[in-house]
Amino acid sequence: MGTGRLRVWQLVLCCAAAAAGNVLLYSFVSRFLRLSLFLDTLFTVTVTFIAGIVPGIITALATSAATNLLFSIPPLYSLFALCSITEVFIAASFRRGIPGSRIGVRGGGQDMDALISIVAGLFLVAVIDCFVISILGGGVDFFISSVSTEPRQFFSPDDFKLGLLLNGLPVLLADILCRIPINIVDRFIVMFGAFGAALLFRRAREAKKPAPKAQEGFPWN
């Protein structure tokens, strides 16, 4: 990385802080504001952009464990961590393809071209993430509903689902499709927010080092 590799203890702190941030954000948005958004992977994707797949997965698992423990959620709901882990791989697979998404790597070309490339790349990642997570999350939700008799613990877009069921759609398909309207908003916030947070992290690290020679280009250069 252009700002130097993170040490092990720094990675551990980053993962712990990111997991705590995910839990706090989820609590504020879903539990306090009662908005139909999750946003519990924003800092998981941030860590993935900064450090890669393994720290991202560790953050995803830590977030799931902390959420279940703090809100007394049955262990079966830990299966939703599969969605977070899948998102880590999606973000990491595009990490090298988006100029600047791999923090510390320069984005080439003119400023505006680089900006357009980043926005287009993040847009594509968010769209793919939306549909993949909707399919996987719907499958997990369907499985939990099939095997569990306990009251629902996580938000499920039941209003959308009910409308789909009334139109004769199978339950599994309804579980998947009802998530898409929410994930369209949710995943775009996560991807663009995570990139911004990762860029701020890099800037904060750079500020602690001697100023390099002036360079032309966009802020991630």
VOFIGU-655649 format. One record per atom (N, C-alpha, C, CB): z negated, x, y; residue in three letters. Coordinates in steps of 0.001 Angstrom, whole numbers, plus 500000, padded with zeros to 6 digits. Glycine has a CB too. Layout:
BEGIN
ZXYALA...
# end
This chain:
BEGIN
500000500840498802MET500000500000500000MET500000500872501244MET498783499052500008MET500665500362502273GLY500783501146503488GLY499444501441504134GLY501660500439504461GLY498438500658503895THR497126500879504490THR496192501573503510THR496520499559504947THR496711502041502372GLY495862502683501386GLY495375501709500339GLY494692503337502055GLY495269502180499112ARG494829501299498029ARG493358500938498183ARG495066501962496670ARG493045499706497839LEU491649499279497866LEU490906499911496698LEU491538497732497814LEU489689500317496950ARG488849500837495874ARG488330499676495035ARG487670501674496442ARG487780500030493859VAL487321498987492936VAL486269498115493591VAL486762499607491653VAL485296498711494247TRP484231497912494856TRP484770497026495978TRP483126498825495396TRP485818497516496659GLN486431496704497696GLN487179495509497105GLN487377497551498532GLN487852495747495976LEU488533494653495291LEU487541493601494809LEU489343495187494112LEU486406494072494280VAL485374493141493807VAL484873492282494961VAL484197493909493159VAL484612492914496099LEU484154492171497280LEU485213491190497762LEU483787493137498412LEU486476491619497737CYS487565490737498164CYS487655489506497267CYS488901491493498157CYS487571489725495948CYS487651488612495005CYS486478487656495189CYS487686489133493563CYS485272488221495363ALA484090487383495549ALA484168486590496850ALA482828488240495535ALA484582487265497928ALA484702486586499218ALA485788485512499178ALA485005487599500328ALA486894485811498487ALA487982484843498376ALA487555483625497575ALA489203485488497732ALA486828483845496476ALA486345482724495666ALA485390481854496481ALA485646483236494386ALA484493482505497224ALA483570481746498078ALA484338480963499142ALA482549482692498749ALA485358481594499725GLY486176480903500720GLY486899479700500142GLY487179481856501315GLY487397479853498906ASN488066478728498238ASN487117477553498049ASN488625479168496881ASN485905477846497591VAL484926476787497341VAL484538476093498644VAL483676477361496652VAL484300476880499688LEU483923476301500980LEU485058475452501558LEU483538477413501972LEU486283475948501437LEU487428475202501954LEU487635473907501182LEU488690476055501890LEU487527473996499863TYR487648472786499037TYR486554471783499390TYR487577473144497535TYR485324472278499553SER484202471393499871SER484415470702501212SER482886472179499889SER484866471475502201PHE485043470924503545PHE486175469897503578PHE485325472049504548PHE487307470234502971VAL488486469366503045VAL488345468143502143VAL489740470147502664VAL487969468367500886SER487956467272499914SER486654466476499922SER488196467819498533SER485536467179500059ARG484244466505499963ARG483734465996501313ARG483226467442499361ARG483945466788502372PHE483423466406503679PHE484437465565504455PHE483047467652504484PHE485651466093504641LEU486682465347505366LEU487303464248504519LEU487764466289505845LEU487155464370503190ARG487707463390502245ARG489227463224502407ARG487013462034502434ARG489889464347502603LEU491342464354502648LEU491901464560501244LEU491853465450503604LEU493066464009500996SER493676464102499678SER494408465432499505SER494637462935499456SER493683466517499758LEU494223467860499602LEU493226468694498813LEU494528468511500982LEU493753469731498153PHE492866470607497382PHE492570471880498166PHE493494470954496013PHE493598472672498464LEU493483473904499243LEU492501474903498632LEU493058473577500655LEU492200474742497338ASP491207475610496708ASP491818476881496129ASP490487474857495619ASP493087477148496445THR493715478381495976THR494262479212497135THR494836478059494993THR493959478824498363LEU494520479545499506LEU494129481017499477LEU494056478907500816LEU492859481293499245PHE492417482685499242PHE492733483392497925PHE490928482754499514PHE492964482619496866THR493442483223495628THR494833483807495841THR493459482188494484THR495698483053496504VAL497044483544496803VAL496982484687497810VAL497931482405497343VAL496036484630498749THR495857485728499702THR495564487028498968THR494721485409500691THR494630486980498028VAL494286488167497243VAL495492488640496433VAL493095487871496305VAL496266487703495913THR497460488062495147THR498469488792496024THR498102486811494535THR498697488304497240PHE499608488984498154PHE499096490379498509PHE499800488155499426PHE497782490522498610ILE497207491804499007ILE497179492794497852ILE495803491604499547ILE496707492349496689ALA496378493292495613ALA497074493042494285ALA494928493270495385ALA497732491898494102GLY498462491695492866GLY497859490679491916GLY498585492968492173GLY498371490683490678ILE498081489629489710ILE496638489637489223ILE499000489757488534ILE496148490788488774VAL494809490829488155VAL493719490371489121VAL494496492249487664VAL493640490912490346PRO492636490395491290PRO492832488906491579PRO492693491182492601PRO494096488444491608GLY494352487027491831GLY493783486164490715GLY495839486782491961GLY493988486596489469ILE493457485841488329ILE491931485842488343ILE493975486430487004ILE491341486991488651ILE489871487074488721ILE489342486107489773ILE489414488525489047ILE490006486042490912THR489592485119491968THR489735483672491527THR490408485359493233THR490825483366490824ALA491041482001490329ALA489940481587489360ALA492410481889489644ALA489599482459488428LEU488551482148487445LEU487179482045488115LEU488517483221486340LEU486914482939489059ALA485628482890489775ALA485508481612490590ALA485473484114490694ALA486604481191491209THR486599479944491978THR486314478749491079THR487940479750492697THR486970478707489926SER486764477608488985SER485318477565488505SER487713477742487790SER484776478729488136ALA483398478790487634ALA482402478367488712ALA483068480210487141ALA482600478861489942ALA481683478526491037ALA481755477044491390ALA481999479372492274ALA482964476491491407THR483128475077491735THR482452474194490691THR484616474722491844THR482681474513489423ASN482070473728488355ASN480550473807488389ASN482578474198487006ASN480038474994488679LEU478585475183488706LEU477950474460489891LEU478244476675488763LEU478518474615491065LEU477931474043492284LEU477994472524492312LEU478632474594493502LEU479058471953491736PHE479240470509491795PHE478983469823490452PHE480637470193492264PHE478367470566489515SER478004470020488197SER479192469327487519SER476839469029488340SER480312470007487516ILE481532469469486928ILE481583469844485454ILE482789469991487674ILE481914468920484567PRO481975469212483136PRO482913470384482830PRO482428467972482369PRO482583471176481834PRO483385472367481493PRO484851472061481223PRO482799473044480284PRO485145470861480751LEU486526470523480424LEU487443470647481634LEU486600469116479865LEU486890470448482824TYR487694470520484036TYR488061471949484399TYR486959469877485183TYR487505472915483676SER487900474307483876SER489362474528483518SER487019475231483049SER489942473584482767LEU491357473696482412LEU492254473703483646LEU491758472553481490LEU491760473139484753PHE492558473163485976PHE492736474575486511PHE491914472292487037PHE491917475514486014ALA492102476912486405ALA493468477433485966ALA490992477783485808ALA494050476789484945LEU495401477169484514LEU496409476994485647LEU495830476333483294LEU496181475983486482CYS497063475763487629CYS496944476919488621CYS496727474425488323CYS495714477350488866SER495495478450489805SER496089479748489274SER494000478631490078SER495906479989487980ILE496443481216487377ILE497972481202487420ILE495947481369485913ILE498561480047487136THR500020479919487216THR500505480190488630THR500468478520486763THR499761479701489606GLU500132479931490997GLU500076481411491358GLU499221479139491920GLU499127482124490766VAL499042483566490981VAL500329484247490520VAL497825484156490237VAL500812483874489342PHE502039484476488826PHE503247484096489680PHE502267484049487376PHE503273482859490173ILE504377482439491040ILE504376483263492328ILE504275480925491366ILE503216483395492950ALA503127484165494190ALA503468485631493941ALA501720484044494800ALA502971486193492835ALA503214487601492544ALA504675487874492224ALA502346488051491391ALA505340486913491598SER506743487119491233SER507640487206492457SER507219485997490326SER507193486606493566PHE507966486655494799PHE507405487696495772PHE507988485279495458PHE506360488366495354ARG505660489283496256ARG506572490410496746ARG504439489874495555ARG507403490928495875ARG508311492001496260ARG509585491465496895ARG508654492851495055ARG509906490209496597GLY511148489643497104GLY511080489192498541GLY511550488506496265GLY509873488919499048ILE509719488495500442ILE509339489714501275ILE508640487362500581ILE510185490154502205PRO509816491300503037PRO508479491070503720PRO510897491574504083PRO507559491999503534GLY506254491873504177GLY505227491155503348GLY506397491175505461GLY505638490438502272SER504655489704501474SER503811490652500643SER505349488691500567SER504402491797500292ARG503610492830499628ARG503026493683500737ARG504474493693498609ARG501787493407501049ILE501195493961502259ILE501290495485502248ILE499728493516502395ILE501819496022503325GLY501995497466503420GLY503424497897503194GLY501108498156502436GLY504294496997502771VAL505702497322502575VAL506490496803503761VAL506241496724501246VAL507339497623504323ARG508053497233505533ARG509124496193505257ARG508675498443506181ARG509321495301506206GLY510448494374506155GLY511612494987506907GLY510071492989506751GLY512760495082506264GLY513890495739506879GLY514658494806507800GLY514804496286505822GLY515639495382508495GLY516503494572509330GLY515912494295510691GLY516806493290508649GLY516637493490511443GLN516174493115512769GLN514990492169512665GLN517306492470513576GLN514247492064513775ASP513039491246513783ASP513314489809513355ASP512415491258515162ASP514300489185513968MET514574487784513678MET515082487603512246MET515594487229514672MET515901488525511773ASP516388488444510390ASP515231488555509403ASP517426489552510115ASP514306489468509676ALA513149489641508801ALA512260488401508820ALA512341490876509219ALA512079487833510012LEU511262486630510129LEU511876485472509346LEU511093486242511600LEU513182485289509500ILE513872484212508787ILE513767484430507276ILE515359484134509221ILE513893485677506850SER513802485994505425SER512427485656504870SER514111487469505187SER511393485979505635ILE510029485682505191ILE509789484180505118ILE509009486328506131ILE510172483472506172VAL509966482021506203VAL510729481354505070VAL510407481434507561VAL511986481764504859ALA512790481182503784ALA512187481493502422ALA514229481700503851ALA511708482715502250GLY511096483092500972GLY509832482303500688GLY510782484571500958GLY508969482184501693LEU507737481422501517LEU508025479942501289LEU506831481595502731LEU509040479440501963PHE509455478045501764PHE509870477825500311PHE510621477674502721PHE510683478739499775LEU511132478624498391LEU509962478709497418LEU512155479710498074LEU509050479656497673VAL507870479794496812VAL507049478514496821VAL507002480983497265VAL506861477933498006ALA506059476718498127ALA506689475549497386ALA505869476359499591ALA508013475412497475VAL508705474320496780VAL508572474476495269VAL510195474277497180VAL508834475694494774ILE508699475946493331ILE507261475702492887ILE509129477395492981ILE506322476225493675ASP504903476060493352ASP504525474592493290ASP504030476780494380ASP505029473805494239CYS504730472376494290CYS505102471685492986CYS505465471721495454CYS506312471913492516PHE506779471213491322PHE506131471752490045PHE508291471322491216PHE505957473065489967VAL505330473643488775VAL503881473183488657VAL505398475184488817VAL503137473248489767ILE501732472855489743ILE501592471351489526ILE501039473270491047ILE502519470566490031SER502471469118489798SER502639468813488312SER503565468395490619SER503577469499487668ILE503807469286486236ILE502606469741485428ILE505068470029485772ILE502128470952485708LEU500997471485484943LEU499725470701485233LEU500783472970485264LEU499457470406486513GLY498260469645486865GLY498283468243486289GLY498111469573488363GLY499464467610486295GLY499578466290485687GLY499319466325484197GLY500943465712485950GLY499823467382483539GLY499566467527482107GLY498098467734481800GLY500361468677481554GLY497439468569482598VAL495999468805482411VAL495223467523482650VAL495494469917483357VAL495565466805483718ASP494887465544484036ASP495070464527482916ASP495415464970485357ASP496273464459482389PHE496560463535481290PHE495739463900480052PHE498067463545480954PHE495653465193479766PHE494888465640478599PHE493406465317478761PHE495078467149478380PHE492861465618479946ILE491434465354480176ILE491146463862480074ILE490994465888481558ILE492011463053480662SER491829461599480597SER491902461085479168SER492878460898481450SER492668461771478328SER492851461327476946SER491663461659476055SER494095461948476371SER490973462772476369VAL489909463231475470VAL488505463037476038VAL490113464685475147VAL488408462751477346SER487087462652477967SER486753461199478295SER487024463513479240SER485497460841478095THR485019459499478440THR484125459529479684THR484253458888477255THR483943460729480265GLU483080460872481431GLU483818460427482703GLU482599462336481568GLU483065460003483726PRO483690459601484996PRO484479460750485599PRO482627459116485994PRO485509460435486371ARG486359461450486977ARG485555462267487973ARG487576460807487664ARG485792463571487948GLN485081464478488834GLN485974465018489942GLN484501465621488042GLN487230465266489626PHE488155465798490604PHE489001464688491186PHE489036466868489985PHE489474464922492397PHE490365463944493016PHE491622463770492177PHE490731464372494448PHE492009462544491999SER493286462228491373SER493983461212492261SER493100461683489908SER495244461453492600PRO495942460541493513PRO496197459189492869PRO497263461151493966PRO495133458435492638ASP495227457204491855ASP496057456117492522ASP493857456677491586ASP496091456085493862ASP496887455068494539ASP498371455234494209ASP496666455139496058ASP498852456472494261PHE500238456733493895PHE500452456441492408PHE500621458194494222PHE499486456872491615LYS499609456714490166LYS499655455238489782LYS498443457411489450LYS498805454441490398LEU498771453011490088LEU500111452350490388LEU497657452319490879LEU500691452712491527GLY501992452145491875GLY503068452520490873GLY502405452598493254GLY503024453751490399LEU504005454197489409LEU503804453486488073LEU503914455715489214LEU502535453314487689LEU502247452633486414LEU502682451174486466LEU500745452721486080LEU502491450547487636LEU502895449145487777LEU504410448974487671LEU502406448590489111LEU505131450085487915ASN506587450043487792ASN507057450474486406ASN507226450929488850ASN506119450592485468GLY506474450826484081GLY506639452268483664GLY507696450132483795GLY506224453242484497LEU506353454637484109LEU505285455011483087LEU506259455545485336LEU505609455895482154PRO504599456393481209PRO503467457099481949PRO505240457352480184PRO502284457104481353VAL501108457658482023VAL501302459131482369VAL499872457489481144VAL501836459921481433LEU502019461345481689LEU502964461570482864LEU502552462048480439LEU504068460851482888LEU505019460998483986LEU504401460561485304LEU506287460192483706LEU503597459510485273ALA502911459053486489ALA501917460098486971ALA502191457717486237ALA501213460743486023ASP500262461798486381ASP500955462942487103ASP499553462322485135ASP502183463238486695ILE502934464331487307ILE503498463928488659ILE504062464778486387ILE504188462805488695LEU504881462398489919LEU503928462065491057LEU505758461206489639LEU502759461530490731CYS501832461149491797CYS501262462355492535CYS500700460325491225CYS501396463539491955ARG500884464744492583ARG501866465369493571ARG500528465746491530ARG503143465069493404ILE504159465744494213ILE503985465500495710ILE505535465289493787ILE503765464246496181PRO503602464049497635PRO502454464852498224PRO503384462587497936PRO501368464988497465ILE500205465735497949ILE500472467227497893ILE498956465391497127ILE501062467689496797ASN501316469117496643ASN502370469633497602ASN501735469412495236ASN503273468776498047ILE504261469207499035ILE503549469734500287ILE505218468038499402ILE502537469011500735VAL501759469441501891VAL500802470567501506VAL500978468256502486VAL500092470380500418ASP499046471292499984ASP499577472695499729ASP498385470762498738ASP500666472798498978ARG501195474117498607ARG501830474840499776ARG502207473978497498ARG502414474090500722PHE502974474750501898PHE501863475359502742PHE503800473758502736PHE500761474633502908ILE499624475174503645ILE499083476410502949ILE498520474118503791ILE498988476349501626VAL498442477473500857VAL499320478713500992VAL498301477090499378VAL500621478579500777MET501499479746500791MET501605480374502176MET502876479361500299MET501848479562503184PHE501982480109504528PHE500622480585505054PHE502589479056505478PHE499566479834504747GLY498230480252505168GLY497796481538504498GLY497227479165504874GLY498111481692503201ALA497740482901502473ALA498483484116503015ALA498025482732500979ALA499758483938503326PHE500511485058503893PHE499920485483505231PHE501991484681504064PHE499588484504506064GLY498986484819507352GLY497646485519507206GLY498816483562508163GLY496830485046506257ALA495522485671506026ALA495679487090505498ALA494695484835505041ALA496665487302504611ALA496910488640504076ALA497384489592505176ALA497947488580502945ALA498203489089506078LEU498676489907507183LEU497527490279508118LEU499772489174507957LEU496629489332508381LEU495453489619509201LEU494559490661508529LEU494659488331509466LEU494435490563507203PHE493639491536506452PHE494213492934506630PHE493588491163504956PHE495536493045506521ARG496177494350506684ARG495957494884508089ARG497677494256506383ARG496092494014509082ARG495896494437510467ARG494472494925510698ARG496218493290511424ARG493506494229510084ALA492104494627510233ALA491857496006509633ALA491181493597509573ALA492509496298508497ARG492366497611507868ARG493044498688508705ARG492952497596506449ARG494190498350509254GLU494908499323510084GLU494119499680511339GLU496281498776510472GLU493380498691511859ALA492634498908513103ALA491550499966512931ALA492007497599513579ALA491121500186511698LYS490068501163511433LYS490615502577511253LYS489289500758510200LYS491938502709511289LYS492562504013511076LYS493174504514512375LYS493636503934509970LYS493430505830512449PRO494095506360513643PRO495443505682513848PRO494278507885513532PRO495777505409515083ALA497017504702515392ALA498218505541514990ALA497086504353516887ALA499154504972514197PRO500359505703513817PRO501342505767514980PRO501022505049512597PRO502412506520514794LYS503442506584515816LYS504062505223516017LYS504511507604515448LYS504445504931517225ALA505028503629517544ALA506291503397516710ALA505351503533519056ALA506409502200516162GLN507566501836515352GLN508149500535515884GLN507181501699513852GLN509440500423515751GLU510087499176516118GLU510064498225514951GLU511519499417516581GLU510087496956515241GLY510162495993514146GLY509096494925514243GLY510045496699512828GLY509093494061513251PHE508161492944513234PHE506762493446512883PHE508623491861512231PHE505684492678513093PRO504311493150512949PRO503953493771511608PRO503408492039513195PRO504670493427510513TRP504269494008509234TRP504866495403509047TRP504694493095508081TRP505710495861509975ASN506327497192509860ASN505300498278510144ASN507526497328510828ASN
# end
